[in-house]
């Protein structure tokens, strides 16, 4: 499991913090953050898998 900070995830996927939090709040399939006290971290593998599923789903629709 590769754990990343919010900033790292945003840089990797080139999205804003608000987009990341919106996805985690509004999309039930999006991986939820991990909480370590006040620190928020994300499982990078889970997020990558989510994006791959989204990409695969959008290709099927086209």
Number of C-alpha atoms within 10 A of each C-alpha: 8 9 16 18 16 17 14 14 21 16 12 10 12 11 12 14 14 10 12 16 14 12 15 15 13 9 11 9 13 17 19 18 18 14 10 8 6 6 10 14 19 20 17 18 13 16 18 14 13 15 13 12 13 13 11 11 11 10 9 8 6 5
